Amino acid sequence: MNFDNYKIIPNYKTNKTDLFLAEKEEILACEKTLNIVFDDDYKQYVLTYGSGILGGTYVRIYLPENIILTDTEWKDRISEYWFWDEGKEILTKEEVLNSVRIGDTFDGDEIILYKGEYFILPRNSEMIYKTGKTLEETITWLCSSGILTEAFPEREFEPFDPGELI
C-alpha cells in the first residue's frame, strides 16, 4: 500500500481535519454480514483515513457501516437500471449483483469488489473496467488512467462525516 503521499486537508464546511475512521470490528462485521474479504489496502485506508473524498473531490471510499446500510438499495437500483451490456465479458449483471459497492466518484462512477478484484461501473459508459486486486491499484487507475476523467496527481484527502453519505 502506498497511501503515504496523501495529504489531509481541512473539510470545506468545518475547516477541520478531524478524521472519521472505521474500527477493526466494523470491518470484520461487514465482511461477515456480506460474506466478503476486504484486501489489506481497503482495511488500511478506512483505518487510517476513513470517510472522505480523495483527489480534491473525486474518489470516495465507504466505511463498512455505510456499505452495509446501502447494499440492498444499491443492488435494487443496479438491477432496475442495468445498462453495462458492453462490459458483460468482464462482469455479467449477475456477478455485479453479487458484488459489493465500496465507493464511488464525484461523477457517479461506482467502485465495486467482486471475488477479491475491483471494478468500475462508469456512469456515462456501458463498459465495465477491471482495475486491480487492491484498493491502491484502483485509486491509481481512477486518478491516473485518464479514462473516466483527466489524469491528476493530487492525492489530497478531505475528511467528512460518514452520516453525510446516507
TORMIDO-527529 format. One record per residue: x, y, z of N, C-alpha, C, O in turn. Coordinates in steps of 0.02 Angstrom, whole numbers, padded with zeros to 5 digits, always signed. Layout:
N
XYZXYZXYZXYZ ...
// end
This chain:
166
+00042-00059+00000+00000+00000+00000+00044+00062+00000+00094+00066+00037 +00026+00110-00041+00065+00171-00046+00021+00232-00037+00015+00273-00082 -00009+00237+00023-00051+00294+00037-00012+00348+00074-00042+00397+00098 +00053+00340+00079+00095+00388+00118+00097+00458+00087+00109+00507+00122 +00086+00462+00021+00090+00528-00011+00024+00566-00008+00018+00619-00040 -00025+00541+00029-00089+00575+00036-00082+00632+00087-00050+00624+00139 -00112+00688+00070-00109+00746+00114-00180+00759+00139-00227+00767+00100 -00189+00762+00205-00254+00776+00234-00264+00852+00234-00223+00889+00260 -00319+00873+00204-00336+00944+00201-00399+00956+00242-00437+00909+00254 -00411+01018+00264-00471+01032+00304-00536+01022+00265-00539+01035+00205 -00587+01000+00300-00654+00994+00272-00678+01064+00253-00670+01111+00292 -00708+01071+00195-00727+01138+00172-00782+01168+00214-00788+01230+00217 -00824+01128+00248-00878+01155+00289-00853+01174+00359-00871+01226+00386 -00812+01130+00388-00792+01140+00458-00723+01170+00465-00705+01196+00518 -00684+01168+00411-00614+01191+00412-00572+01152+00462-00522+01177+00488 -00593+01089+00476-00556+01045+00522-00531+00984+00485-00557+00966+00432 -00481+00953+00513-00453+00892+00484-00470+00831+00526-00435+00780+00523 -00524+00834+00565-00545+00777+00605-00561+00718+00559-00597+00726+00510 -00534+00660+00576-00546+00600+00536-00604+00559+00565-00613+00557+00625 -00641+00527+00521-00696+00482+00540-00676+00412+00518-00689+00392+00462 -00643+00376+00563-00612+00312+00547-00657+00252+00561-00702+00255+00603 -00643+00198+00525-00676+00135+00539-00641+00101+00597-00583+00116+00613 -00675+00056+00629-00647+00013+00682-00635-00056+00652-00672-00078+00608 -00584-00091+00676-00571-00159+00652-00632-00203+00658-00646-00244+00614 -00669-00195+00713-00728-00236+00725-00782-00223+00672-00817-00269+00651 -00787-00160+00649-00836-00143+00597-00817-00176+00530-00861-00198+00493 -00753-00178+00516-00730-00210+00454-00747-00284+00457-00773-00312+00408 -00731-00316+00513-00746-00388+00520-00821-00402+00516-00842-00450+00484 -00861-00359+00547-00934-00368+00545-00961-00361+00473-01005-00399+00453 -00934-00314+00435-00955-00304+00366-00935-00365+00324-00975-00389+00284 -00874-00388+00333-00853-00447+00296-00898-00507+00311-00917-00544+00265 -00915-00516+00374-00958-00572+00393-01029-00563+00366-01058-00609+00339 -01057-00503+00374-01125-00489+00351-01133-00499+00276-01183-00527+00254 -01085-00475+00238-01090-00477+00165-01051-00535+00133-01049-00542+00072 -01021-00576+00176-00983-00635+00153-00929-00616+00102-00927-00645+00047 -00887-00568+00121-00832-00546+00079-00769-00542+00121-00770-00548+00182 -00713-00531+00086-00650-00517+00120-00620-00456+00087-00607-00455+00026 -00609-00404+00126-00577-00344+00100-00502-00354+00095-00473-00390+00135 -00472-00323+00045-00399-00326+00039-00368-00281+00093-00401-00239+00122 -00304-00292+00107-00270-00254+00159-00270-00179+00146-00271-00139+00192 -00268-00160+00082-00268-00088+00064-00333-00055+00087-00332-00001+00117 -00390-00088+00073-00454-00059+00095-00454-00051+00171-00472+00002+00197 -00433-00103+00205-00433-00101+00279-00389-00044+00304-00409-00006+00348 -00329-00039+00276-00282+00014+00298-00310+00083+00282-00303+00129+00322 -00341+00090+00224-00368+00154+00203-00422+00178+00253-00419+00235+00276 -00471+00135+00268-00526+00157+00312-00503+00162+00385-00535+00198+00424 -00450+00128+00404-00423+00134+00471-00378+00196+00478-00372+00224+00533 -00347+00218+00424-00301+00274+00425-00334+00341+00405-00323+00392+00437 -00374+00339+00352-00406+00400+00326-00481+00402+00340-00507+00455+00358 -00514+00345+00333-00585+00342+00348-00628+00373+00294-00616+00364+00235 -00679+00409+00317-00729+00437+00272-00706+00505+00246-00687+00549+00284 -00708+00512+00180-00688+00575+00150-00685+00569+00075-00706+00520+00045 -00657+00621+00045-00650+00623-00028-00577+00633-00045-00543+00675-00016 -00553+00593-00091-00483+00594-00111-00475+00627-00179-00520+00624-00221 -00418+00658-00189-00402+00687-00254-00438+00752-00267-00461+00765-00323 -00441+00793-00217-00479+00855-00224-00552+00841-00209-00575+00852-00153 -00588+00817-00258-00659+00800-00248-00678+00740-00291-00733+00740-00320 -00636+00690-00296-00651+00638-00346-00671+00570-00317-00726+00546-00334 -00630+00537-00276-00643+00469-00254-00668+00468-00182-00640+00501-00138 -00721+00431-00172-00750+00423-00105-00753+00348-00090-00785+00310-00126 -00719+00327-00036-00720+00257-00014-00765+00253+00048-00758+00293+00094 -00810+00205+00048-00859+00200+00102-00831+00162+00162-00791+00116+00155 -00853+00183+00220-00839+00145+00281-00884+00083+00282-00936+00081+00249 -00863+00031+00318-00901-00031+00320-00975-00022+00337-01018-00053+00306 -00990+00021+00386-01060+00031+00406-01101+00059+00349-01160+00041+00342 -01073+00103+00307-01109+00131+00251-01118+00080+00195-01168+00080+00159 -01069+00035+00188-01076-00018+00138-01135-00062+00155-01176-00078+00112 -01140-00081+00218-01196-00124+00240-01263-00087+00233-01311-00115+00208 -01265-00025+00256-01328+00013+00255-01355+00026+00185-01416+00031+00177 -01311+00031+00136-01334+00048+00068-01334-00011+00020-01352-00003-00039 -01313-00070+00042-01304-00127-00003-01368-00148-00039-01367-00154-00100 -01421-00159-00004-01484-00182-00035-01512-00130-00082-01533-00146-00138 -01513-00068-00060-01538-00013-00102-01497-00007-00166-01525+00002-00220 -01431-00012-00160-01388-00007-00218-01402-00064-00267-01407-00053-00327 -01407-00125-00242-01419-00183-00286-01488-00177-00320-01495-00196-00378 -01538-00152-00285-01603-00142-00316-01599-00092-00373-01629-00102-00426 -01561-00038-00362-01553+00013-00414-01515-00015-00474-01534-00003-00532 -01462-00052-00462-01423-00081-00517-01466-00130-00556-01463-00131-00617 -01504-00171-00522-01547-00219-00555-01598-00184-00600-01610-00206-00657 -01627-00131-00576-01678-00095-00614-01649-00055-00672-01680-00051-00725 -01591-00025-00661-01564+00021-00712-01500-00006-00745-01458+00033-00766 -01493-00071-00750-01434-00102-00781-01425-00078-00853-01471-00080-00893 -01364-00056-00869-01350-00036-00938-01279-00051-00960-01256-00024-01011 -01242-00093-00924-01172-00106-00939-01162-00168-00983-01117-00208-00971 -01205-00177-01033-01200-00236-01076-01135-00239-01116-01113-00293-01134 -01106-00182-01131-01043-00180-01167-00986-00213-01126-00937-00236-01153 -00994-00214-01060-00943-00243-01016-00958-00313-00992-00926-00337-00946 -01007-00346-01023-01028-00412-00999-00974-00466-01004-00978-00517-00971 -00924-00454-01046-00867-00501-01049-00823-00495-00987-00785-00540-00970 -00827-00438-00954-00787-00426-00894-00826-00448-00833-00800-00486-00792 -00888-00426-00826-00933-00448-00772-01004-00450-00800-01026-00405-00835 -01040-00503-00782-01110-00507-00801-01152-00469-00750-01128-00449-00697 -01215-00458-00767-01260-00424-00721-01265-00464-00656-01265-00435-00602 -01269-00529-00661-01274-00572-00601-01211-00564-00557-01217-00561-00496 -01153-00562-00589-01092-00553-00550-01091-00485-00515-01071-00480-00457 -01112-00433-00551-01115-00367-00520-01163-00367-00461-01148-00337-00409 -01219-00401-00468-01268-00404-00413-01243-00446-00354-01272-00443-00300 -01190-00484-00365-01158-00522-00311-01095-00487-00286-01058-00516-00246 -01084-00427-00309-01025-00389-00287-01045-00343-00230-01103-00342-00208 -00997-00304-00206-01009-00256-00152-00982-00189-00176-00926-00183-00199 -01024-00137-00169-01003-00070-00187-00963-00042-00128-00989-00038-00072 -00901-00022-00141-00859+00004-00087-00844+00079-00094-00812+00109-00051 -00867+00109-00148-00855+00180-00157-00883+00205-00222-00916+00168-00260 -00870+00269-00235-00893+00299-00297-00848+00358-00313-00801+00374-00277 -00865+00391-00369-00829+00452-00387-00878+00509-00389-00939+00500-00389 -00851+00569-00391-00891+00630-00396-00936+00627-00458-00991+00656-00458 -00913+00594-00510-00951+00590-00573-01005+00536-00572-01043+00530-00620 -01009+00497-00518-01060+00445-00513-01037+00376-00535-01079+00331-00540 -00973+00367-00548-00946+00301-00564-00944+00261-00499-00930+00288-00446 -00958+00196-00503-00961+00156-00442-00903+00106-00439-00885+00074-00489 -00873+00101-00380-00816+00057-00368-00844-00004-00333-00873+00001-00279 -00833-00063-00364-00859-00124-00334-00804-00175-00324-00752-00173-00356 -00817-00221-00278-00772-00275-00262-00808-00340-00275-00863-00352-00249 -00778-00383-00317-00808-00447-00333-00753-00500-00333-00705-00496-00371 -00761-00549-00289-00714-00604-00284-00641-00580-00280-00597-00606-00314 -00630-00531-00237-00562-00507-00225-00532-00462-00277-00473-00447-00275 -00573-00439-00325-00549-00393-00376-00594-00332-00380-00654-00336-00368 -00564-00276-00398-00601-00213-00404-00620-00199-00476-00583-00214-00523 -00679-00168-00482-00705-00150-00547-00739-00081-00541-00758-00060-00486 -00746-00048-00599-00781+00016-00601-00841+00008-00648-00835-00017-00704 -00898+00031-00623-00958+00037-00664-00965+00112-00680-00988+00150-00638 -00945+00133-00740-00948+00204-00756-01020+00228-00764-01064+00192-00787 -01031+00288-00744-01098+00318-00751-01115+00335-00823-01173+00331-00843 -01064+00353-00862-01077+00376-00930-01051+00329-00984-01036+00351-01040 -01046+00265-00968-01022+00217-01017-01052+00148-01002-01067+00133-00944 -01062+00108-01054-01088+00041-01045-01033-00010-01033-01047-00070-01024 -00971+00012-01031-00914-00032-01019-00904-00041-00944-00923+00003-00904 -00874-00096-00924-00854-00109-00855-00778-00115-00857-00750-00147-00901 -00744-00084-00809-00671-00086-00808-00646-00125-00747-00667-00114-00691 -00600-00171-00760-00565-00207-00707-00505-00165-00688-00465-00146-00731 -00499-00149-00623-00447-00101-00603-00394-00129-00557-00346-00094-00541 -00400-00191-00535-00347-00220-00495-00372-00261-00437-00432-00268-00426 -00324-00288-00400-00340-00330-00342-00335-00292-00277-00350-00320-00223 -00313-00230-00280-00306-00191-00219-00339-00123-00227-00349-00098-00283 -00356-00093-00171-00385-00026-00173-00335+00024-00201-00353+00069-00238 -00271+00015-00183-00220+00061-00210-00218+00060-00286-00216+00112-00318 -00220+00000-00316-00220-00005-00389-00281+00030-00418-00277+00062-00470 -00337+00022-00385-00400+00051-00410-00398+00128-00405-00418+00162-00452 -00375+00154-00349-00369+00227-00342-00320+00254-00393-00333+00306-00424 -00264+00221-00403-00215+00242-00452-00246+00242-00522-00237+00290-00560 -00284+00190-00539-00317+00186-00604-00366+00244-00612-00366+00278-00663 -00407+00256-00561-00457+00310-00565-00424+00378-00575-00447+00419-00615 -00371+00391-00538-00339+00457-00539-00288+00466-00596-00273+00523-00614 -00262+00412-00623-00206+00418-00670-00218+00392-00740-00181+00409-00786 -00269+00350-00750-00278+00318-00815-00302+00366-00869-00287+00356-00928 -00337+00418-00849-00364+00466-00898-00424+00439-00935-00445+00470-00984 -00453+00383-00914-00509+00354-00949-00575+00385-00929-00615+00403-00972 -00588+00392-00864-00652+00420-00841-00648+00495-00826-00699+00529-00827 -00589+00519-00813-00579+00590-00801-00507+00606-00821-00466+00560-00827 -00492+00668-00830-00424+00688-00846-00379+00668-00788-00396+00679-00730 -00322+00638-00802-00275+00617-00750-00253+00676-00708-00245+00732-00733 -00244+00663-00644-00222+00716-00598-00176+00686-00545-00187+00630-00523 -00125+00725-00523-00077+00699-00475-00098+00709-00402-00070+00677-00358 -00146+00754-00389-00162+00771-00319-00188+00709-00282-00227+00670-00307 -00164+00703-00221-00188+00649-00178-00207+00681-00111-00186+00659-00057 -00247+00733-00116-00271+00767-00056-00333+00731-00031-00376+00711-00071 -00337+00723+00034-00393+00688+00065-00430+00737+00110-00402+00764+00157 -00494+00747+00095-00536+00791+00135-00585+00749+00175-00630+00718+00146 -00578+00746+00241-00623+00705+00282-00693+00735+00285-00702+00796+00282 -00743+00691+00290-00811+00714+00302-00848+00663+00343-00830+00604+00344 -00899+00686+00377-00940+00644+00420-00975+00591+00377-01010+00609+00330 -00967+00526+00393-00998+00474+00352-01074+00478+00352-01106+00450+00308 -01104+00511+00400-01176+00521+00400-01200+00561+00341-01259+00558+00323 -01155+00599+00310-01172+00639+00251-01183+00596+00190-01213+00618+00141 -01158+00534+00192-01164+00488+00135-01235+00462+00127-01257+00452+00071 -01268+00451+00180-01334+00419+00178-01389+00468+00164-01448+00449+00160 
// end
